[in-house]
Amino acid sequence: MATSWKVGEGGRTYTFALREDVTFHDGSRLDASAMKANLDPSPRGPPSRSTPRDRSARAAPPPSGQK
């Protein structure tokens, strides 16, 4: 998604050059605000395997015949 990046002095800031041809499944473009939202820590704490970062995410059902 990024063509290049720079790490700021002290390693606390990053500057990304984003590709211009990236879109999400809904057709919206990847832009700086979308990139920031994905990189910023979640206010609920770090994601875990049991807690999806995006509340709209759902686990796929098991294949038929399995529980």
mmCIF file of the N, C-alpha and C atoms, coordinates in Angstrom:
data_MODEL
# 
_entry.id   MODEL 
# 
loop_
_atom_site.group_PDB 
_atom_site.id 
_atom_site.type_symbol 
_atom_site.label_atom_id 
_atom_site.label_alt_id 
_atom_site.label_comp_id 
_atom_site.label_asym_id 
_atom_site.label_entity_id 
_atom_site.label_seq_id 
_atom_site.pdbx_PDB_ins_code 
_atom_site.Cartn_x 
_atom_site.Cartn_y 
_atom_site.Cartn_z 
_atom_site.occupancy 
_atom_site.B_iso_or_equiv 
_atom_site.pdbx_formal_charge 
_atom_site.auth_seq_id 
_atom_site.auth_comp_id 
_atom_site.auth_asym_id 
_atom_site.auth_atom_id 
_atom_site.pdbx_PDB_model_num 
ATOM 1   N N  . MET A 1 1  ? 0.806   -1.178  0.000  1.00 0.00 ? 1  MET A N  1 
ATOM 2   C CA . MET A 1 1  ? 0.000   0.000   0.000  1.00 0.00 ? 1  MET A CA 1 
ATOM 3   C C  . MET A 1 1  ? 0.857   1.253   0.000  1.00 0.00 ? 1  MET A C  1 
ATOM 4   N N  . ALA A 1 2  ? 2.041   1.159   0.584  1.00 0.00 ? 2  ALA A N  1 
ATOM 5   C CA . ALA A 1 2  ? 2.959   2.292   0.582  1.00 0.00 ? 2  ALA A CA 1 
ATOM 6   C C  . ALA A 1 2  ? 4.083   2.003   -0.419 1.00 0.00 ? 2  ALA A C  1 
ATOM 7   N N  . THR A 1 3  ? 4.450   3.021   -1.155 1.00 0.00 ? 3  THR A N  1 
ATOM 8   C CA . THR A 1 3  ? 5.561   2.852   -2.100 1.00 0.00 ? 3  THR A CA 1 
ATOM 9   C C  . THR A 1 3  ? 6.886   3.146   -1.427 1.00 0.00 ? 3  THR A C  1 
ATOM 10  N N  . SER A 1 4  ? 6.844   3.943   -0.365 1.00 0.00 ? 4  SER A N  1 
ATOM 11  C CA . SER A 1 4  ? 8.046   4.232   0.419  1.00 0.00 ? 4  SER A CA 1 
ATOM 12  C C  . SER A 1 4  ? 7.613   4.817   1.754  1.00 0.00 ? 4  SER A C  1 
ATOM 13  N N  . TRP A 1 5  ? 8.558   4.884   2.685  1.00 0.00 ? 5  TRP A N  1 
ATOM 14  C CA . TRP A 1 5  ? 8.278   5.474   3.987  1.00 0.00 ? 5  TRP A CA 1 
ATOM 15  C C  . TRP A 1 5  ? 9.560   5.961   4.613  1.00 0.00 ? 5  TRP A C  1 
ATOM 16  N N  . LYS A 1 6  ? 9.384   6.877   5.553  1.00 0.00 ? 6  LYS A N  1 
ATOM 17  C CA . LYS A 1 6  ? 10.500  7.416   6.323  1.00 0.00 ? 6  LYS A CA 1 
ATOM 18  C C  . LYS A 1 6  ? 10.145  7.329   7.794  1.00 0.00 ? 6  LYS A C  1 
ATOM 19  N N  . VAL A 1 7  ? 11.131  6.955   8.590  1.00 0.00 ? 7  VAL A N  1 
ATOM 20  C CA . VAL A 1 7  ? 10.950  6.920   10.037 1.00 0.00 ? 7  VAL A CA 1 
ATOM 21  C C  . VAL A 1 7  ? 11.558  8.194   10.588 1.00 0.00 ? 7  VAL A C  1 
ATOM 22  N N  . GLY A 1 8  ? 10.759  8.926   11.375 1.00 0.00 ? 8  GLY A N  1 
ATOM 23  C CA . GLY A 1 8  ? 11.222  10.189  11.944 1.00 0.00 ? 8  GLY A CA 1 
ATOM 24  C C  . GLY A 1 8  ? 12.268  9.982   13.015 1.00 0.00 ? 8  GLY A C  1 
ATOM 25  N N  . GLU A 1 9  ? 12.910  11.062  13.349 1.00 0.00 ? 9  GLU A N  1 
ATOM 26  C CA . GLU A 1 9  ? 13.919  11.037  14.398 1.00 0.00 ? 9  GLU A CA 1 
ATOM 27  C C  . GLU A 1 9  ? 13.288  10.527  15.696 1.00 0.00 ? 9  GLU A C  1 
ATOM 28  N N  . GLY A 1 10 ? 13.913  9.593   16.350 1.00 0.00 ? 10 GLY A N  1 
ATOM 29  C CA . GLY A 1 10 ? 13.374  9.015   17.574 1.00 0.00 ? 10 GLY A CA 1 
ATOM 30  C C  . GLY A 1 10 ? 12.466  7.823   17.321 1.00 0.00 ? 10 GLY A C  1 
ATOM 31  N N  . GLY A 1 11 ? 12.129  7.554   16.058 1.00 0.00 ? 11 GLY A N  1 
ATOM 32  C CA . GLY A 1 11 ? 11.324  6.386   15.717 1.00 0.00 ? 11 GLY A CA 1 
ATOM 33  C C  . GLY A 1 11 ? 9.864   6.446   16.110 1.00 0.00 ? 11 GLY A C  1 
ATOM 34  N N  . ARG A 1 12 ? 9.354   7.637   16.396 1.00 0.00 ? 12 ARG A N  1 
ATOM 35  C CA . ARG A 1 12 ? 7.955   7.750   16.839 1.00 0.00 ? 12 ARG A CA 1 
ATOM 36  C C  . ARG A 1 12 ? 7.012   8.236   15.755 1.00 0.00 ? 12 ARG A C  1 
ATOM 37  N N  . THR A 1 13 ? 7.539   8.714   14.637 1.00 0.00 ? 13 THR A N  1 
ATOM 38  C CA . THR A 1 13 ? 6.679   9.158   13.538 1.00 0.00 ? 13 THR A CA 1 
ATOM 39  C C  . THR A 1 13 ? 7.110   8.465   12.246 1.00 0.00 ? 13 THR A C  1 
ATOM 40  N N  . TYR A 1 14 ? 6.130   8.205   11.408 1.00 0.00 ? 14 TYR A N  1 
ATOM 41  C CA . TYR A 1 14 ? 6.358   7.581   10.113 1.00 0.00 ? 14 TYR A CA 1 
ATOM 42  C C  . TYR A 1 14 ? 5.678   8.426   9.048  1.00 0.00 ? 14 TYR A C  1 
ATOM 43  N N  . THR A 1 15 ? 6.323   8.580   7.921  1.00 0.00 ? 15 THR A N  1 
ATOM 44  C CA . THR A 1 15 ? 5.738   9.273   6.777  1.00 0.00 ? 15 THR A CA 1 
ATOM 45  C C  . THR A 1 15 ? 5.697   8.286   5.626  1.00 0.00 ? 15 THR A C  1 
ATOM 46  N N  . PHE A 1 16 ? 4.494   8.022   5.108  1.00 0.00 ? 16 PHE A N  1 
ATOM 47  C CA . PHE A 1 16 ? 4.301   7.055   4.039  1.00 0.00 ? 16 PHE A CA 1 
ATOM 48  C C  . PHE A 1 16 ? 3.939   7.754   2.739  1.00 0.00 ? 16 PHE A C  1 
ATOM 49  N N  . ALA A 1 17 ? 4.484   7.270   1.638  1.00 0.00 ? 17 ALA A N  1 
ATOM 50  C CA . ALA A 1 17 ? 4.022   7.654   0.301  1.00 0.00 ? 17 ALA A CA 1 
ATOM 51  C C  . ALA A 1 17 ? 3.090   6.523   -0.131 1.00 0.00 ? 17 ALA A C  1 
ATOM 52  N N  . LEU A 1 18 ? 1.802   6.828   -0.249 1.00 0.00 ? 18 LEU A N  1 
ATOM 53  C CA . LEU A 1 18 ? 0.803   5.800   -0.536 1.00 0.00 ? 18 LEU A CA 1 
ATOM 54  C C  . LEU A 1 18 ? 0.564   5.640   -2.024 1.00 0.00 ? 18 LEU A C  1 
ATOM 55  N N  . ARG A 1 19 ? 0.322   4.402   -2.420 1.00 0.00 ? 19 ARG A N  1 
ATOM 56  C CA . ARG A 1 19 ? -0.086  4.149   -3.803 1.00 0.00 ? 19 ARG A CA 1 
ATOM 57  C C  . ARG A 1 19 ? -1.418  4.850   -4.053 1.00 0.00 ? 19 ARG A C  1 
ATOM 58  N N  . GLU A 1 20 ? -1.620  5.312   -5.263 1.00 0.00 ? 20 GLU A N  1 
ATOM 59  C CA . GLU A 1 20 ? -2.861  6.033   -5.574 1.00 0.00 ? 20 GLU A CA 1 
ATOM 60  C C  . GLU A 1 20 ? -3.949  5.122   -6.127 1.00 0.00 ? 20 GLU A C  1 
ATOM 61  N N  . ASP A 1 21 ? -3.614  3.876   -6.439 1.00 0.00 ? 21 ASP A N  1 
ATOM 62  C CA . ASP A 1 21 ? -4.573  2.975   -7.089 1.00 0.00 ? 21 ASP A CA 1 
ATOM 63  C C  . ASP A 1 21 ? -5.198  1.956   -6.122 1.00 0.00 ? 21 ASP A C  1 
ATOM 64  N N  . VAL A 1 22 ? -5.131  2.202   -4.822 1.00 0.00 ? 22 VAL A N  1 
ATOM 65  C CA . VAL A 1 22 ? -5.650  1.246   -3.845 1.00 0.00 ? 22 VAL A CA 1 
ATOM 66  C C  . VAL A 1 22 ? -7.056  1.654   -3.417 1.00 0.00 ? 22 VAL A C  1 
ATOM 67  N N  . THR A 1 23 ? -7.983  0.693   -3.502 1.00 0.00 ? 23 THR A N  1 
ATOM 68  C CA . THR A 1 23 ? -9.341  0.919   -3.019 1.00 0.00 ? 23 THR A CA 1 
ATOM 69  C C  . THR A 1 23 ? -9.752  -0.235  -2.112 1.00 0.00 ? 23 THR A C  1 
ATOM 70  N N  . PHE A 1 24 ? -10.673 0.051   -1.211 1.00 0.00 ? 24 PHE A N  1 
ATOM 71  C CA . PHE A 1 24 ? -11.233 -0.966  -0.334 1.00 0.00 ? 24 PHE A CA 1 
ATOM 72  C C  . PHE A 1 24 ? -12.352 -1.689  -1.071 1.00 0.00 ? 24 PHE A C  1 
ATOM 73  N N  . HIS A 1 25 ? -12.847 -2.774  -0.469 1.00 0.00 ? 25 HIS A N  1 
ATOM 74  C CA . HIS A 1 25 ? -13.897 -3.566  -1.122 1.00 0.00 ? 25 HIS A CA 1 
ATOM 75  C C  . HIS A 1 25 ? -15.157 -2.761  -1.411 1.00 0.00 ? 25 HIS A C  1 
ATOM 76  N N  . ASP A 1 26 ? -15.388 -1.675  -0.664 1.00 0.00 ? 26 ASP A N  1 
ATOM 77  C CA . ASP A 1 26 ? -16.579 -0.849  -0.896 1.00 0.00 ? 26 ASP A CA 1 
ATOM 78  C C  . ASP A 1 26 ? -16.339 0.248   -1.929 1.00 0.00 ? 26 ASP A C  1 
ATOM 79  N N  . GLY A 1 27 ? -15.133 0.276   -2.504 1.00 0.00 ? 27 GLY A N  1 
ATOM 80  C CA . GLY A 1 27 ? -14.818 1.258   -3.535 1.00 0.00 ? 27 GLY A CA 1 
ATOM 81  C C  . GLY A 1 27 ? -14.169 2.530   -3.028 1.00 0.00 ? 27 GLY A C  1 
ATOM 82  N N  . SER A 1 28 ? -14.124 2.725   -1.705 1.00 0.00 ? 28 SER A N  1 
ATOM 83  C CA . SER A 1 28 ? -13.497 3.937   -1.178 1.00 0.00 ? 28 SER A CA 1 
ATOM 84  C C  . SER A 1 28 ? -11.980 3.834   -1.324 1.00 0.00 ? 28 SER A C  1 
ATOM 85  N N  . ARG A 1 29 ? -11.353 4.982   -1.506 1.00 0.00 ? 29 ARG A N  1 
ATOM 86  C CA . ARG A 1 29 ? -9.908  5.032   -1.718 1.00 0.00 ? 29 ARG A CA 1 
ATOM 87  C C  . ARG A 1 29 ? -9.140  4.949   -0.419 1.00 0.00 ? 29 ARG A C  1 
ATOM 88  N N  . LEU A 1 30 ? -7.968  4.343   -0.497 1.00 0.00 ? 30 LEU A N  1 
ATOM 89  C CA . LEU A 1 30 ? -7.037  4.382   0.622  1.00 0.00 ? 30 LEU A CA 1 
ATOM 90  C C  . LEU A 1 30 ? -6.445  5.783   0.644  1.00 0.00 ? 30 LEU A C  1 
ATOM 91  N N  . ASP A 1 31 ? -6.585  6.471   1.766  1.00 0.00 ? 31 ASP A N  1 
ATOM 92  C CA . ASP A 1 31 ? -6.008  7.796   1.897  1.00 0.00 ? 31 ASP A CA 1 
ATOM 93  C C  . ASP A 1 31 ? -5.329  7.902   3.253  1.00 0.00 ? 31 ASP A C  1 
ATOM 94  N N  . ALA A 1 32 ? -4.809  9.065   3.551  1.00 0.00 ? 32 ALA A N  1 
ATOM 95  C CA . ALA A 1 32 ? -4.059  9.258   4.796  1.00 0.00 ? 32 ALA A CA 1 
ATOM 96  C C  . ALA A 1 32 ? -4.915  8.967   6.027  1.00 0.00 ? 32 ALA A C  1 
ATOM 97  N N  . SER A 1 33 ? -6.184  9.372   6.020  1.00 0.00 ? 33 SER A N  1 
ATOM 98  C CA . SER A 1 33 ? -7.020  9.136   7.200  1.00 0.00 ? 33 SER A CA 1 
ATOM 99  C C  . SER A 1 33 ? -7.296  7.646   7.388  1.00 0.00 ? 33 SER A C  1 
ATOM 100 N N  . ALA A 1 34 ? -7.478  6.907   6.308  1.00 0.00 ? 34 ALA A N  1 
ATOM 101 C CA . ALA A 1 34 ? -7.691  5.462   6.422  1.00 0.00 ? 34 ALA A CA 1 
ATOM 102 C C  . ALA A 1 34 ? -6.423  4.775   6.921  1.00 0.00 ? 34 ALA A C  1 
ATOM 103 N N  . MET A 1 35 ? -5.293  5.192   6.418  1.00 0.00 ? 35 MET A N  1 
ATOM 104 C CA . MET A 1 35 ? -4.023  4.606   6.857  1.00 0.00 ? 35 MET A CA 1 
ATOM 105 C C  . MET A 1 35 ? -3.796  4.895   8.343  1.00 0.00 ? 35 MET A C  1 
ATOM 106 N N  . LYS A 1 36 ? -4.066  6.127   8.759  1.00 0.00 ? 36 LYS A N  1 
ATOM 107 C CA . LYS A 1 36 ? -3.884  6.502   10.165 1.00 0.00 ? 36 LYS A CA 1 
ATOM 108 C C  . LYS A 1 36 ? -4.800  5.681   11.066 1.00 0.00 ? 36 LYS A C  1 
ATOM 109 N N  . ALA A 1 37 ? -6.051  5.513   10.652 1.00 0.00 ? 37 ALA A N  1 
ATOM 110 C CA . ALA A 1 37 ? -7.005  4.745   11.460 1.00 0.00 ? 37 ALA A CA 1 
ATOM 111 C C  . ALA A 1 37 ? -6.546  3.301   11.634 1.00 0.00 ? 37 ALA A C  1 
ATOM 112 N N  . ASN A 1 38 ? -5.882  2.746   10.637 1.00 0.00 ? 38 ASN A N  1 
ATOM 113 C CA . ASN A 1 38 ? -5.414  1.368   10.730 1.00 0.00 ? 38 ASN A CA 1 
ATOM 114 C C  . ASN A 1 38 ? -4.118  1.230   11.513 1.00 0.00 ? 38 ASN A C  1 
ATOM 115 N N  . LEU A 1 39 ? -3.356  2.294   11.620 1.00 0.00 ? 39 LEU A N  1 
ATOM 116 C CA . LEU A 1 39 ? -2.080  2.220   12.327 1.00 0.00 ? 39 LEU A CA 1 
ATOM 117 C C  . LEU A 1 39 ? -2.153  2.689   13.770 1.00 0.00 ? 39 LEU A C  1 
ATOM 118 N N  . ASP A 1 40 ? -3.095  3.571   14.077 1.00 0.00 ? 40 ASP A N  1 
ATOM 119 C CA . ASP A 1 40 ? -3.225  4.061   15.450 1.00 0.00 ? 40 ASP A CA 1 
ATOM 120 C C  . ASP A 1 40 ? -3.638  2.929   16.382 1.00 0.00 ? 40 ASP A C  1 
ATOM 121 N N  . PRO A 1 41 ? -3.146  2.935   17.606 1.00 0.00 ? 41 PRO A N  1 
ATOM 122 C CA . PRO A 1 41 ? -3.579  1.916   18.569 1.00 0.00 ? 41 PRO A CA 1 
ATOM 123 C C  . PRO A 1 41 ? -5.071  2.030   18.829 1.00 0.00 ? 41 PRO A C  1 
ATOM 124 N N  . SER A 1 42 ? -5.701  0.911   19.029 1.00 0.00 ? 42 SER A N  1 
ATOM 125 C CA . SER A 1 42 ? -7.120  0.893   19.332 1.00 0.00 ? 42 SER A CA 1 
ATOM 126 C C  . SER A 1 42 ? -7.352  1.435   20.741 1.00 0.00 ? 42 SER A C  1 
ATOM 127 N N  . PRO A 1 43 ? -8.398  2.237   20.964 1.00 0.00 ? 43 PRO A N  1 
ATOM 128 C CA . PRO A 1 43 ? -8.685  2.708   22.318 1.00 0.00 ? 43 PRO A CA 1 
ATOM 129 C C  . PRO A 1 43 ? -9.092  1.562   23.245 1.00 0.00 ? 43 PRO A C  1 
ATOM 130 N N  . ARG A 1 44 ? -9.447  0.415   22.683 1.00 0.00 ? 44 ARG A N  1 
ATOM 131 C CA . ARG A 1 44 ? -9.820  -0.742  23.494 1.00 0.00 ? 44 ARG A CA 1 
ATOM 132 C C  . ARG A 1 44 ? -8.609  -1.595  23.851 1.00 0.00 ? 44 ARG A C  1 
ATOM 133 N N  . GLY A 1 45 ? -7.424  -1.180  23.451 1.00 0.00 ? 45 GLY A N  1 
ATOM 134 C CA . GLY A 1 45 ? -6.228  -1.972  23.718 1.00 0.00 ? 45 GLY A CA 1 
ATOM 135 C C  . GLY A 1 45 ? -5.804  -2.738  22.482 1.00 0.00 ? 45 GLY A C  1 
ATOM 136 N N  . PRO A 1 46 ? -4.737  -3.490  22.593 1.00 0.00 ? 46 PRO A N  1 
ATOM 137 C CA . PRO A 1 46 ? -4.233  -4.206  21.420 1.00 0.00 ? 46 PRO A CA 1 
ATOM 138 C C  . PRO A 1 46 ? -5.220  -5.284  20.974 1.00 0.00 ? 46 PRO A C  1 
ATOM 139 N N  . PRO A 1 47 ? -5.267  -5.540  19.659 1.00 0.00 ? 47 PRO A N  1 
ATOM 140 C CA . PRO A 1 47 ? -6.164  -6.593  19.177 1.00 0.00 ? 47 PRO A CA 1 
ATOM 141 C C  . PRO A 1 47 ? -5.659  -7.961  19.635 1.00 0.00 ? 47 PRO A C  1 
ATOM 142 N N  . SER A 1 48 ? -6.568  -8.886  19.789 1.00 0.00 ? 48 SER A N  1 
ATOM 143 C CA . SER A 1 48 ? -6.189  -10.257 20.122 1.00 0.00 ? 48 SER A CA 1 
ATOM 144 C C  . SER A 1 48 ? -6.913  -11.192 19.172 1.00 0.00 ? 48 SER A C  1 
ATOM 145 N N  . ARG A 1 49 ? -6.575  -12.433 19.227 1.00 0.00 ? 49 ARG A N  1 
ATOM 146 C CA . ARG A 1 49 ? -7.231  -13.401 18.342 1.00 0.00 ? 49 ARG A CA 1 
ATOM 147 C C  . ARG A 1 49 ? -8.712  -13.529 18.653 1.00 0.00 ? 49 ARG A C  1 
ATOM 148 N N  . SER A 1 50 ? -9.092  -13.293 19.899 1.00 0.00 ? 50 SER A N  1 
ATOM 149 C CA . SER A 1 50 ? -10.493 -13.465 20.277 1.00 0.00 ? 50 SER A CA 1 
ATOM 150 C C  . SER A 1 50 ? -11.296 -12.174 20.187 1.00 0.00 ? 50 SER A C  1 
ATOM 151 N N  . THR A 1 51 ? -10.640 -11.043 19.986 1.00 0.00 ? 51 THR A N  1 
ATOM 152 C CA . THR A 1 51 ? -11.332 -9.762  19.919 1.00 0.00 ? 51 THR A CA 1 
ATOM 153 C C  . THR A 1 51 ? -11.014 -9.080  18.596 1.00 0.00 ? 51 THR A C  1 
ATOM 154 N N  . PRO A 1 52 ? -11.943 -9.143  17.621 1.00 0.00 ? 52 PRO A N  1 
ATOM 155 C CA . PRO A 1 52 ? -11.658 -8.478  16.353 1.00 0.00 ? 52 PRO A CA 1 
ATOM 156 C C  . PRO A 1 52 ? -11.475 -6.985  16.555 1.00 0.00 ? 52 PRO A C  1 
ATOM 157 N N  . ARG A 1 53 ? -10.519 -6.386  15.853 1.00 0.00 ? 53 ARG A N  1 
ATOM 158 C CA . ARG A 1 53 ? -10.269 -4.959  15.954 1.00 0.00 ? 53 ARG A CA 1 
ATOM 159 C C  . ARG A 1 53 ? -11.465 -4.169  15.435 1.00 0.00 ? 53 ARG A C  1 
ATOM 160 N N  . ASP A 1 54 ? -12.056 -4.657  14.366 1.00 0.00 ? 54 ASP A N  1 
ATOM 161 C CA . ASP A 1 54 ? -13.220 -4.009  13.776 1.00 0.00 ? 54 ASP A CA 1 
ATOM 162 C C  . ASP A 1 54 ? -14.460 -4.745  14.283 1.00 0.00 ? 54 ASP A C  1 
ATOM 163 N N  . ARG A 1 55 ? -15.339 -4.030  14.966 1.00 0.00 ? 55 ARG A N  1 
ATOM 164 C CA . ARG A 1 55 ? -16.509 -4.684  15.548 1.00 0.00 ? 55 ARG A CA 1 
ATOM 165 C C  . ARG A 1 55 ? -17.411 -5.294  14.488 1.00 0.00 ? 55 ARG A C  1 
ATOM 166 N N  . SER A 1 56 ? -17.307 -4.869  13.224 1.00 0.00 ? 56 SER A N  1 
ATOM 167 C CA . SER A 1 56 ? -18.143 -5.446  12.181 1.00 0.00 ? 56 SER A CA 1 
ATOM 168 C C  . SER A 1 56 ? -17.580 -6.772  11.682 1.00 0.00 ? 56 SER A C  1 
ATOM 169 N N  . ALA A 1 57 ? -16.381 -7.132  12.092 1.00 0.00 ? 57 ALA A N  1 
ATOM 170 C CA . ALA A 1 57 ? -15.777 -8.391  11.661 1.00 0.00 ? 57 ALA A CA 1 
ATOM 171 C C  . ALA A 1 57 ? -16.485 -9.552  12.348 1.00 0.00 ? 57 ALA A C  1 
ATOM 172 N N  . ARG A 1 58 ? -16.687 -10.596 11.616 1.00 0.00 ? 58 ARG A N  1 
ATOM 173 C CA . ARG A 1 58 ? -17.330 -11.782 12.154 1.00 0.00 ? 58 ARG A CA 1 
ATOM 174 C C  . ARG A 1 58 ? -16.528 -13.006 11.726 1.00 0.00 ? 58 ARG A C  1 
ATOM 175 N N  . ALA A 1 59 ? -16.491 -14.000 12.577 1.00 0.00 ? 59 ALA A N  1 
ATOM 176 C CA . ALA A 1 59 ? -15.821 -15.246 12.229 1.00 0.00 ? 59 ALA A CA 1 
ATOM 177 C C  . ALA A 1 59 ? -16.646 -16.000 11.216 1.00 0.00 ? 59 ALA A C  1 
ATOM 178 N N  . ALA A 1 60 ? -15.976 -16.656 10.306 1.00 0.00 ? 60 ALA A N  1 
ATOM 179 C CA . ALA A 1 60 ? -16.677 -17.474 9.320  1.00 0.00 ? 60 ALA A CA 1 
ATOM 180 C C  . ALA A 1 60 ? -17.259 -18.694 10.008 1.00 0.00 ? 60 ALA A C  1 
ATOM 181 N N  . PRO A 1 61 ? -18.432 -19.155 9.574  1.00 0.00 ? 61 PRO A N  1 
ATOM 182 C CA . PRO A 1 61 ? -18.986 -20.357 10.184 1.00 0.00 ? 61 PRO A CA 1 
ATOM 183 C C  . PRO A 1 61 ? -18.124 -21.564 9.826  1.00 0.00 ? 61 PRO A C  1 
ATOM 184 N N  . PRO A 1 62 ? -18.150 -22.599 10.669 1.00 0.00 ? 62 PRO A N  1 
ATOM 185 C CA . PRO A 1 62 ? -17.364 -23.788 10.353 1.00 0.00 ? 62 PRO A CA 1 
ATOM 186 C C  . PRO A 1 62 ? -17.918 -24.458 9.103  1.00 0.00 ? 62 PRO A C  1 
ATOM 187 N N  . PRO A 1 63 ? -17.086 -25.215 8.397  1.00 0.00 ? 63 PRO A N  1 
ATOM 188 C CA . PRO A 1 63 ? -17.595 -25.940 7.226  1.00 0.00 ? 63 PRO A CA 1 
ATOM 189 C C  . PRO A 1 63 ? -18.743 -26.857 7.648  1.00 0.00 ? 63 PRO A C  1 
ATOM 190 N N  . SER A 1 64 ? -19.672 -27.110 6.746  1.00 0.00 ? 64 SER A N  1 
ATOM 191 C CA . SER A 1 64 ? -20.832 -27.927 7.118  1.00 0.00 ? 64 SER A CA 1 
ATOM 192 C C  . SER A 1 64 ? -20.391 -29.306 7.592  1.00 0.00 ? 64 SER A C  1 
ATOM 193 N N  . GLY A 1 65 ? -21.078 -29.811 8.605  1.00 0.00 ? 65 GLY A N  1 
ATOM 194 C CA . GLY A 1 65 ? -20.734 -31.100 9.186  1.00 0.00 ? 65 GLY A CA 1 
ATOM 195 C C  . GLY A 1 65 ? -19.749 -30.996 10.324 1.00 0.00 ? 65 GLY A C  1 
ATOM 196 N N  . GLN A 1 66 ? -19.208 -29.773 10.601 1.00 0.00 ? 66 GLN A N  1 
ATOM 197 C CA . GLN A 1 66 ? -18.265 -29.592 11.704 1.00 0.00 ? 66 GLN A CA 1 
ATOM 198 C C  . GLN A 1 66 ? -18.854 -28.625 12.703 1.00 0.00 ? 66 GLN A C  1 
ATOM 199 N N  . LYS A 1 67 ? -18.447 -28.770 13.951 1.00 0.00 ? 67 LYS A N  1 
ATOM 200 C CA . LYS A 1 67 ? -18.904 -27.849 15.007 1.00 0.00 ? 67 LYS A CA 1 
ATOM 201 C C  . LYS A 1 67 ? -17.745 -27.106 15.566 1.00 0.00 ? 67 LYS A C  1 
# 
